[in-house]
Amino acid sequence: MAAEWMKPAKFLREVRSEAAKVTWPSRKETLITTGLVFGLSALAAAFFFVADQVVGLAIRAIFGFGF
């Protein structure tokens, strides 16, 4: 007799039962959150680019050489 955790049919039934409980986002919600992720990623990239340029200028001004 197989152990309880080794029964694939029971496992698949439980997976299906749990998947039915999931509340999936609508298409509109998915598009909005995807847009926000891309927008905030672009904003963060721009911020870190500017910060890097400012730090680079400060280093060049302090030590008198460029990279």
mmCIF file as gemmi writes it, N, C-alpha and C atoms, coordinates in Angstrom:
data_model
loop_
_atom_site.group_PDB
_atom_site.id
_atom_site.type_symbol
_atom_site.label_atom_id
_atom_site.label_alt_id
_atom_site.label_comp_id
_atom_site.label_asym_id
_atom_site.label_entity_id
_atom_site.label_seq_id
_atom_site.pdbx_PDB_ins_code
_atom_site.Cartn_x
_atom_site.Cartn_y
_atom_site.Cartn_z
_atom_site.occupancy
_atom_site.B_iso_or_equiv
_atom_site.pdbx_formal_charge
_atom_site.auth_seq_id
_atom_site.auth_asym_id
_atom_site.pdbx_PDB_model_num
ATOM 1 N N . MET Axp A 1 ? 0.843 -1.183 0 1 0 ? 1 A 1
ATOM 2 C CA . MET Axp A 1 ? 0 0 0 1 0 ? 1 A 1
ATOM 3 C C . MET Axp A 1 ? 0.89 1.248 0 1 0 ? 1 A 1
ATOM 4 N N . ALA Axp A 2 ? 0.613 2.172 -0.888 1 0 ? 2 A 1
ATOM 5 C CA . ALA Axp A 2 ? 1.411 3.382 -1.014 1 0 ? 2 A 1
ATOM 6 C C . ALA Axp A 2 ? 1.124 4.326 0.148 1 0 ? 2 A 1
ATOM 7 N N . ALA Axp A 3 ? 2.155 5.064 0.525 1 0 ? 3 A 1
ATOM 8 C CA . ALA Axp A 3 ? 1.983 6.063 1.575 1 0 ? 3 A 1
ATOM 9 C C . ALA Axp A 3 ? 1.022 7.143 1.083 1 0 ? 3 A 1
ATOM 10 N N . GLU Axp A 4 ? 0.44 7.843 2.019 1 0 ? 4 A 1
ATOM 11 C CA . GLU Axp A 4 ? -0.563 8.862 1.679 1 0 ? 4 A 1
ATOM 12 C C . GLU Axp A 4 ? 0.007 9.935 0.739 1 0 ? 4 A 1
ATOM 13 N N . TRP Axp A 5 ? 1.256 10.334 0.934 1 0 ? 5 A 1
ATOM 14 C CA . TRP Axp A 5 ? 1.84 11.382 0.118 1 0 ? 5 A 1
ATOM 15 C C . TRP Axp A 5 ? 2.256 10.899 -1.265 1 0 ? 5 A 1
ATOM 16 N N . MET Axp A 6 ? 2.148 9.626 -1.53 1 0 ? 6 A 1
ATOM 17 C CA . MET Axp A 6 ? 2.57 9.079 -2.816 1 0 ? 6 A 1
ATOM 18 C C . MET Axp A 6 ? 1.407 8.824 -3.766 1 0 ? 6 A 1
ATOM 19 N N . LYS Axp A 7 ? 0.221 9.301 -3.445 1 0 ? 7 A 1
ATOM 20 C CA . LYS Axp A 7 ? -0.941 9.066 -4.306 1 0 ? 7 A 1
ATOM 21 C C . LYS Axp A 7 ? -1.115 10.239 -5.274 1 0 ? 7 A 1
ATOM 22 N N . PRO Axp A 8 ? -0.709 10.07 -6.521 1 0 ? 8 A 1
ATOM 23 C CA . PRO Axp A 8 ? -0.778 11.182 -7.479 1 0 ? 8 A 1
ATOM 24 C C . PRO Axp A 8 ? -2.205 11.652 -7.763 1 0 ? 8 A 1
ATOM 25 N N . ALA Axp A 9 ? -3.165 10.745 -7.802 1 0 ? 9 A 1
ATOM 26 C CA . ALA Axp A 9 ? -4.541 11.142 -8.109 1 0 ? 9 A 1
ATOM 27 C C . ALA Axp A 9 ? -5.082 12.065 -7.022 1 0 ? 9 A 1
ATOM 28 N N . LYS Axp A 10 ? -4.819 11.74 -5.769 1 0 ? 10 A 1
ATOM 29 C CA . LYS Axp A 10 ? -5.283 12.588 -4.669 1 0 ? 10 A 1
ATOM 30 C C . LYS Axp A 10 ? -4.59 13.945 -4.728 1 0 ? 10 A 1
ATOM 31 N N . PHE Axp A 11 ? -3.3 13.922 -5.012 1 0 ? 11 A 1
ATOM 32 C CA . PHE Axp A 11 ? -2.547 15.172 -5.121 1 0 ? 11 A 1
ATOM 33 C C . PHE Axp A 11 ? -3.144 16.068 -6.197 1 0 ? 11 A 1
ATOM 34 N N . LEU Axp A 12 ? -3.438 15.515 -7.369 1 0 ? 12 A 1
ATOM 35 C CA . LEU Axp A 12 ? -3.998 16.303 -8.466 1 0 ? 12 A 1
ATOM 36 C C . LEU Axp A 12 ? -5.377 16.847 -8.12 1 0 ? 12 A 1
ATOM 37 N N . ARG Axp A 13 ? -6.192 16.06 -7.404 1 0 ? 13 A 1
ATOM 38 C CA . ARG Axp A 13 ? -7.502 16.554 -6.959 1 0 ? 13 A 1
ATOM 39 C C . ARG Axp A 13 ? -7.351 17.748 -6.022 1 0 ? 13 A 1
ATOM 40 N N . GLU Axp A 14 ? -6.384 17.649 -5.107 1 0 ? 14 A 1
ATOM 41 C CA . GLU Axp A 14 ? -6.165 18.742 -4.161 1 0 ? 14 A 1
ATOM 42 C C . GLU Axp A 14 ? -5.634 19.991 -4.862 1 0 ? 14 A 1
ATOM 43 N N . VAL Axp A 15 ? -4.764 19.805 -5.84 1 0 ? 15 A 1
ATOM 44 C CA . VAL Axp A 15 ? -4.25 20.939 -6.607 1 0 ? 15 A 1
ATOM 45 C C . VAL Axp A 15 ? -5.386 21.63 -7.346 1 0 ? 15 A 1
ATOM 46 N N . ARG Axp A 16 ? -6.233 20.851 -7.97 1 0 ? 16 A 1
ATOM 47 C CA . ARG Axp A 16 ? -7.365 21.422 -8.708 1 0 ? 16 A 1
ATOM 48 C C . ARG Axp A 16 ? -8.31 22.164 -7.768 1 0 ? 16 A 1
ATOM 49 N N . SER Axp A 17 ? -8.534 21.589 -6.583 1 0 ? 17 A 1
ATOM 50 C CA . SER Axp A 17 ? -9.401 22.225 -5.593 1 0 ? 17 A 1
ATOM 51 C C . SER Axp A 17 ? -8.813 23.563 -5.144 1 0 ? 17 A 1
ATOM 52 N N . GLU Axp A 18 ? -7.512 23.595 -4.892 1 0 ? 18 A 1
ATOM 53 C CA . GLU Axp A 18 ? -6.878 24.842 -4.452 1 0 ? 18 A 1
ATOM 54 C C . GLU Axp A 18 ? -6.847 25.876 -5.584 1 0 ? 18 A 1
ATOM 55 N N . ALA Axp A 19 ? -6.608 25.448 -6.813 1 0 ? 19 A 1
ATOM 56 C CA . ALA Axp A 19 ? -6.579 26.369 -7.949 1 0 ? 19 A 1
ATOM 57 C C . ALA Axp A 19 ? -7.949 27.007 -8.179 1 0 ? 19 A 1
ATOM 58 N N . ALA Axp A 20 ? -9.01 26.28 -7.845 1 0 ? 20 A 1
ATOM 59 C CA . ALA Axp A 20 ? -10.354 26.831 -8.008 1 0 ? 20 A 1
ATOM 60 C C . ALA Axp A 20 ? -10.62 27.963 -7.018 1 0 ? 20 A 1
ATOM 61 N N . LYS Axp A 21 ? -9.88 28.002 -5.922 1 0 ? 21 A 1
ATOM 62 C CA . LYS Axp A 21 ? -10.065 29.036 -4.901 1 0 ? 21 A 1
ATOM 63 C C . LYS Axp A 21 ? -9.344 30.338 -5.245 1 0 ? 21 A 1
ATOM 64 N N . VAL Axp A 22 ? -8.468 30.3 -6.237 1 0 ? 22 A 1
ATOM 65 C CA . VAL Axp A 22 ? -7.668 31.473 -6.584 1 0 ? 22 A 1
ATOM 66 C C . VAL Axp A 22 ? -8.549 32.517 -7.257 1 0 ? 22 A 1
ATOM 67 N N . THR Axp A 23 ? -8.381 33.77 -6.84 1 0 ? 23 A 1
ATOM 68 C CA . THR Axp A 23 ? -9.078 34.879 -7.482 1 0 ? 23 A 1
ATOM 69 C C . THR Axp A 23 ? -8.12 35.494 -8.496 1 0 ? 23 A 1
ATOM 70 N N . TRP Axp A 24 ? -8.391 35.249 -9.772 1 0 ? 24 A 1
ATOM 71 C CA . TRP Axp A 24 ? -7.505 35.736 -10.817 1 0 ? 24 A 1
ATOM 72 C C . TRP Axp A 24 ? -7.852 37.168 -11.171 1 0 ? 24 A 1
ATOM 73 N N . PRO Axp A 25 ? -6.836 38.014 -11.471 1 0 ? 25 A 1
ATOM 74 C CA . PRO Axp A 25 ? -7.118 39.403 -11.854 1 0 ? 25 A 1
ATOM 75 C C . PRO Axp A 25 ? -7.755 39.457 -13.243 1 0 ? 25 A 1
ATOM 76 N N . SER Axp A 26 ? -8.534 40.516 -13.449 1 0 ? 26 A 1
ATOM 77 C CA . SER Axp A 26 ? -9.146 40.704 -14.769 1 0 ? 26 A 1
ATOM 78 C C . SER Axp A 26 ? -8.072 41.17 -15.76 1 0 ? 26 A 1
ATOM 79 N N . ARG Axp A 27 ? -8.436 41.158 -17.027 1 0 ? 27 A 1
ATOM 80 C CA . ARG Axp A 27 ? -7.496 41.61 -18.065 1 0 ? 27 A 1
ATOM 81 C C . ARG Axp A 27 ? -7.122 43.076 -17.842 1 0 ? 27 A 1
ATOM 82 N N . LYS Axp A 28 ? -8.105 43.892 -17.475 1 0 ? 28 A 1
ATOM 83 C CA . LYS Axp A 28 ? -7.855 45.316 -17.237 1 0 ? 28 A 1
ATOM 84 C C . LYS Axp A 28 ? -6.883 45.504 -16.066 1 0 ? 28 A 1
ATOM 85 N N . GLU Axp A 29 ? -7.1 44.779 -14.98 1 0 ? 29 A 1
ATOM 86 C CA . GLU Axp A 29 ? -6.204 44.875 -13.824 1 0 ? 29 A 1
ATOM 87 C C . GLU Axp A 29 ? -4.786 44.449 -14.191 1 0 ? 29 A 1
ATOM 88 N N . THR Axp A 30 ? -4.677 43.405 -14.991 1 0 ? 30 A 1
ATOM 89 C CA . THR Axp A 30 ? -3.358 42.917 -15.405 1 0 ? 30 A 1
ATOM 90 C C . THR Axp A 30 ? -2.642 43.954 -16.264 1 0 ? 30 A 1
ATOM 91 N N . LEU Axp A 31 ? -3.361 44.569 -17.195 1 0 ? 31 A 1
ATOM 92 C CA . LEU Axp A 31 ? -2.755 45.588 -18.054 1 0 ? 31 A 1
ATOM 93 C C . LEU Axp A 31 ? -2.331 46.813 -17.248 1 0 ? 31 A 1
ATOM 94 N N . ILE Axp A 32 ? -3.148 47.225 -16.296 1 0 ? 32 A 1
ATOM 95 C CA . ILE Axp A 32 ? -2.827 48.393 -15.476 1 0 ? 32 A 1
ATOM 96 C C . ILE Axp A 32 ? -1.579 48.123 -14.636 1 0 ? 32 A 1
ATOM 97 N N . THR Axp A 33 ? -1.545 46.982 -13.97 1 0 ? 33 A 1
ATOM 98 C CA . THR Axp A 33 ? -0.383 46.696 -13.12 1 0 ? 33 A 1
ATOM 99 C C . THR Axp A 33 ? 0.886 46.48 -13.954 1 0 ? 33 A 1
ATOM 100 N N . THR Axp A 34 ? 0.752 45.899 -15.14 1 0 ? 34 A 1
ATOM 101 C CA . THR Axp A 34 ? 1.905 45.736 -16.023 1 0 ? 34 A 1
ATOM 102 C C . THR Axp A 34 ? 2.434 47.099 -16.453 1 0 ? 34 A 1
ATOM 103 N N . GLY Axp A 35 ? 1.525 47.998 -16.809 1 0 ? 35 A 1
ATOM 104 C CA . GLY Axp A 35 ? 1.927 49.355 -17.177 1 0 ? 35 A 1
ATOM 105 C C . GLY Axp A 35 ? 2.621 50.069 -16.032 1 0 ? 35 A 1
ATOM 106 N N . LEU Axp A 36 ? 2.1 49.893 -14.828 1 0 ? 36 A 1
ATOM 107 C CA . LEU Axp A 36 ? 2.739 50.513 -13.663 1 0 ? 36 A 1
ATOM 108 C C . LEU Axp A 36 ? 4.138 49.96 -13.426 1 0 ? 36 A 1
ATOM 109 N N . VAL Axp A 37 ? 4.303 48.664 -13.584 1 0 ? 37 A 1
ATOM 110 C CA . VAL Axp A 37 ? 5.628 48.062 -13.404 1 0 ? 37 A 1
ATOM 111 C C . VAL Axp A 37 ? 6.612 48.631 -14.426 1 0 ? 37 A 1
ATOM 112 N N . PHE Axp A 38 ? 6.206 48.711 -15.69 1 0 ? 38 A 1
ATOM 113 C CA . PHE Axp A 38 ? 7.096 49.267 -16.71 1 0 ? 38 A 1
ATOM 114 C C . PHE Axp A 38 ? 7.395 50.739 -16.439 1 0 ? 38 A 1
ATOM 115 N N . GLY Axp A 39 ? 6.37 51.499 -16.076 1 0 ? 39 A 1
ATOM 116 C CA . GLY Axp A 39 ? 6.557 52.921 -15.808 1 0 ? 39 A 1
ATOM 117 C C . GLY Axp A 39 ? 7.479 53.175 -14.629 1 0 ? 39 A 1
ATOM 118 N N . LEU Axp A 40 ? 7.255 52.474 -13.54 1 0 ? 40 A 1
ATOM 119 C CA . LEU Axp A 40 ? 8.099 52.664 -12.365 1 0 ? 40 A 1
ATOM 120 C C . LEU Axp A 40 ? 9.522 52.153 -12.604 1 0 ? 40 A 1
ATOM 121 N N . SER Axp A 41 ? 9.662 51.116 -13.414 1 0 ? 41 A 1
ATOM 122 C CA . SER Axp A 41 ? 11.003 50.632 -13.762 1 0 ? 41 A 1
ATOM 123 C C . SER Axp A 41 ? 11.756 51.683 -14.577 1 0 ? 41 A 1
ATOM 124 N N . ALA Axp A 42 ? 11.07 52.33 -15.501 1 0 ? 42 A 1
ATOM 125 C CA . ALA Axp A 42 ? 11.695 53.394 -16.298 1 0 ? 42 A 1
ATOM 126 C C . ALA Axp A 42 ? 12.055 54.575 -15.407 1 0 ? 42 A 1
ATOM 127 N N . LEU Axp A 43 ? 11.187 54.917 -14.472 1 0 ? 43 A 1
ATOM 128 C CA . LEU Axp A 43 ? 11.461 56.011 -13.545 1 0 ? 43 A 1
ATOM 129 C C . LEU Axp A 43 ? 12.684 55.698 -12.671 1 0 ? 43 A 1
ATOM 130 N N . ALA Axp A 44 ? 12.765 54.48 -12.176 1 0 ? 44 A 1
ATOM 131 C CA . ALA Axp A 44 ? 13.91 54.075 -11.36 1 0 ? 44 A 1
ATOM 132 C C . ALA Axp A 44 ? 15.191 54.09 -12.194 1 0 ? 44 A 1
ATOM 133 N N . ALA Axp A 45 ? 15.116 53.627 -13.434 1 0 ? 45 A 1
ATOM 134 C CA . ALA Axp A 45 ? 16.295 53.629 -14.308 1 0 ? 45 A 1
ATOM 135 C C . ALA Axp A 45 ? 16.775 55.062 -14.555 1 0 ? 45 A 1
ATOM 136 N N . ALA Axp A 46 ? 15.844 55.971 -14.799 1 0 ? 46 A 1
ATOM 137 C CA . ALA Axp A 46 ? 16.21 57.37 -15.024 1 0 ? 46 A 1
ATOM 138 C C . ALA Axp A 46 ? 16.834 57.97 -13.767 1 0 ? 46 A 1
ATOM 139 N N . PHE Axp A 47 ? 16.255 57.689 -12.615 1 0 ? 47 A 1
ATOM 140 C CA . PHE Axp A 47 ? 16.802 58.2 -11.353 1 0 ? 47 A 1
ATOM 141 C C . PHE Axp A 47 ? 18.228 57.716 -11.136 1 0 ? 47 A 1
ATOM 142 N N . PHE Axp A 48 ? 18.458 56.418 -11.3 1 0 ? 48 A 1
ATOM 143 C CA . PHE Axp A 48 ? 19.794 55.888 -11.06 1 0 ? 48 A 1
ATOM 144 C C . PHE Axp A 48 ? 20.793 56.349 -12.117 1 0 ? 48 A 1
ATOM 145 N N . PHE Axp A 49 ? 20.334 56.593 -13.329 1 0 ? 49 A 1
ATOM 146 C CA . PHE Axp A 49 ? 21.221 57.155 -14.356 1 0 ? 49 A 1
ATOM 147 C C . PHE Axp A 49 ? 21.679 58.544 -13.954 1 0 ? 49 A 1
ATOM 148 N N . VAL Axp A 50 ? 20.731 59.375 -13.537 1 0 ? 50 A 1
ATOM 149 C CA . VAL Axp A 50 ? 21.066 60.737 -13.117 1 0 ? 50 A 1
ATOM 150 C C . VAL Axp A 50 ? 21.973 60.705 -11.885 1 0 ? 50 A 1
ATOM 151 N N . ALA Axp A 51 ? 21.646 59.869 -10.905 1 0 ? 51 A 1
ATOM 152 C CA . ALA Axp A 51 ? 22.467 59.765 -9.699 1 0 ? 51 A 1
ATOM 153 C C . ALA Axp A 51 ? 23.89 59.327 -10.065 1 0 ? 51 A 1
ATOM 154 N N . ASP Axp A 52 ? 24.032 58.38 -10.969 1 0 ? 52 A 1
ATOM 155 C CA . ASP Axp A 52 ? 25.345 57.909 -11.392 1 0 ? 52 A 1
ATOM 156 C C . ASP Axp A 52 ? 26.13 59.028 -12.066 1 0 ? 52 A 1
ATOM 157 N N . GLN Axp A 53 ? 25.459 59.813 -12.904 1 0 ? 53 A 1
ATOM 158 C CA . GLN Axp A 53 ? 26.133 60.919 -13.581 1 0 ? 53 A 1
ATOM 159 C C . GLN Axp A 53 ? 26.6 61.966 -12.578 1 0 ? 53 A 1
ATOM 160 N N . VAL Axp A 54 ? 25.776 62.277 -11.583 1 0 ? 54 A 1
ATOM 161 C CA . VAL Axp A 54 ? 26.137 63.27 -10.565 1 0 ? 54 A 1
ATOM 162 C C . VAL Axp A 54 ? 27.332 62.771 -9.748 1 0 ? 54 A 1
ATOM 163 N N . VAL Axp A 55 ? 27.289 61.513 -9.34 1 0 ? 55 A 1
ATOM 164 C CA . VAL Axp A 55 ? 28.41 60.955 -8.576 1 0 ? 55 A 1
ATOM 165 C C . VAL Axp A 55 ? 29.674 60.952 -9.432 1 0 ? 55 A 1
ATOM 166 N N . GLY Axp A 56 ? 29.548 60.615 -10.698 1 0 ? 56 A 1
ATOM 167 C CA . GLY Axp A 56 ? 30.705 60.634 -11.597 1 0 ? 56 A 1
ATOM 168 C C . GLY Axp A 56 ? 31.303 62.02 -11.728 1 0 ? 56 A 1
ATOM 169 N N . LEU Axp A 57 ? 30.443 63.028 -11.859 1 0 ? 57 A 1
ATOM 170 C CA . LEU Axp A 57 ? 30.935 64.403 -11.936 1 0 ? 57 A 1
ATOM 171 C C . LEU Axp A 57 ? 31.643 64.801 -10.644 1 0 ? 57 A 1
ATOM 172 N N . ALA Axp A 58 ? 31.093 64.413 -9.52 1 0 ? 58 A 1
ATOM 173 C CA . ALA Axp A 58 ? 31.706 64.735 -8.23 1 0 ? 58 A 1
ATOM 174 C C . ALA Axp A 58 ? 33.076 64.066 -8.1 1 0 ? 58 A 1
ATOM 175 N N . ILE Axp A 59 ? 33.174 62.823 -8.5 1 0 ? 59 A 1
ATOM 176 C CA . ILE Axp A 59 ? 34.453 62.104 -8.432 1 0 ? 59 A 1
ATOM 177 C C . ILE Axp A 59 ? 35.483 62.784 -9.317 1 0 ? 59 A 1
ATOM 178 N N . ARG Axp A 60 ? 35.083 63.142 -10.536 1 0 ? 60 A 1
ATOM 179 C CA . ARG Axp A 60 ? 36.013 63.812 -11.458 1 0 ? 60 A 1
ATOM 180 C C . ARG Axp A 60 ? 36.442 65.166 -10.902 1 0 ? 60 A 1
ATOM 181 N N . ALA Axp A 61 ? 35.501 65.892 -10.255 1 0 ? 61 A 1
ATOM 182 C CA . ALA Axp A 61 ? 35.83 67.204 -9.702 1 0 ? 61 A 1
ATOM 183 C C . ALA Axp A 61 ? 36.783 67.06 -8.506 1 0 ? 61 A 1
ATOM 184 N N . ILE Axp A 62 ? 36.563 66.052 -7.698 1 0 ? 62 A 1
ATOM 185 C CA . ILE Axp A 62 ? 37.398 65.861 -6.504 1 0 ? 62 A 1
ATOM 186 C C . ILE Axp A 62 ? 38.781 65.377 -6.866 1 0 ? 62 A 1
ATOM 187 N N . PHE Axp A 63 ? 38.874 64.362 -7.711 1 0 ? 63 A 1
ATOM 188 C CA . PHE Axp A 63 ? 40.161 63.753 -8.019 1 0 ? 63 A 1
ATOM 189 C C . PHE Axp A 63 ? 40.802 64.265 -9.286 1 0 ? 63 A 1
ATOM 190 N N . GLY Axp A 64 ? 40.089 65.044 -10.061 1 0 ? 64 A 1
ATOM 191 C CA . GLY Axp A 64 ? 40.661 65.683 -11.225 1 0 ? 64 A 1
ATOM 192 C C . GLY Axp A 64 ? 40.949 64.773 -12.402 1 0 ? 64 A 1
ATOM 193 N N . PHE Axp A 65 ? 40.245 63.674 -12.515 1 0 ? 65 A 1
ATOM 194 C CA . PHE Axp A 65 ? 40.416 62.818 -13.687 1 0 ? 65 A 1
ATOM 195 C C . PHE Axp A 65 ? 39.079 62.185 -14.054 1 0 ? 65 A 1
ATOM 196 N N . GLY Axp A 66 ? 38.978 61.746 -15.29 1 0 ? 66 A 1
ATOM 197 C CA . GLY Axp A 66 ? 37.73 61.156 -15.775 1 0 ? 66 A 1
ATOM 198 C C . GLY Axp A 66 ? 37.846 59.656 -15.913 1 0 ? 66 A 1
ATOM 199 N N . PHE Axp A 67 ? 36.722 59.015 -16.01 1 0 ? 67 A 1
ATOM 200 C CA . PHE Axp A 67 ? 36.685 57.559 -16.185 1 0 ? 67 A 1
ATOM 201 C C . PHE Axp A 67 ? 36.32 57.223 -17.587 1 0 ? 67 A 1
